Amino acid sequence: MENQVEKKKRGGRREGAGRKKTTCKTYGFNAPEEVSKILESTPNKTDFIIQAILEKHQRGL
């Protein structure tokens, strides 16, 4: 019984607590008016931008 560590009742790290890790990275940019109008009319801006970048990359920069 002497070797047992007493458990604290408050504070400290808890299993599963906090934000989950992600592999995504956030970018920000200033869009010209023409691009801004296109993005504002798009329901899912993130998917639209990702798809546009991937298509451009596949065709070659």
C-alpha positions in Angstrom: 0.0 0.0 0.0 2.9 2.4 0.6 3.9 2.1 -3.1 0.6 3.3 -4.5 0.4 6.9 -5.8 -2.6 8.9 -4.7 -4.8 10.1 -7.6 -5.5 13.8 -7.6 -9.1 14.8 -7.9 -8.6 17.9 -10.0 -6.6 19.2 -12.9 -3.9 17.5 -15.0 -4.0 15.7 -18.3 -7.0 13.6 -19.2 -7.2 10.9 -21.8 -9.1 12.2 -24.9 -9.1 15.8 -23.7 -8.3 18.7 -26.0 -8.4 19.3 -29.7 -7.7 16.4 -32.0 -4.5 16.6 -34.2 -5.1 17.4 -37.9 -2.9 17.2 -41.0 -4.4 20.3 -42.5 -2.7 23.7 -42.7 -4.6 27.0 -42.9 -3.7 29.6 -45.6 -5.0 33.1 -46.1 -4.8 35.3 -49.1 -6.2 38.5 -50.5 -8.5 37.9 -53.4 -9.0 40.4 -56.2 -12.6 41.6 -56.7 -13.2 39.2 -59.7 -12.0 36.2 -57.6 -14.0 37.3 -54.6 -17.2 37.4 -56.6 -16.6 33.8 -57.8 -15.8 32.6 -54.3 -18.8 34.3 -52.8 -21.1 32.6 -55.3 -19.6 29.1 -54.4 -21.4 27.1 -51.7 -18.2 25.3 -50.5 -15.2 27.6 -50.9 -12.7 25.2 -49.4 -13.6 22.4 -51.8 -13.7 24.8 -54.7 -10.2 26.2 -54.0 -8.7 22.7 -53.3 -10.1 21.3 -56.6 -8.9 24.3 -58.6 -5.3 24.0 -57.2 -5.2 20.3 -57.8 -6.4 20.7 -61.4 -3.9 23.4 -62.1 -1.1 21.3 -60.6 -2.1 18.3 -62.7 -2.0 20.4 -65.9 1.4 21.8 -64.9 2.3 25.1 -63.5 
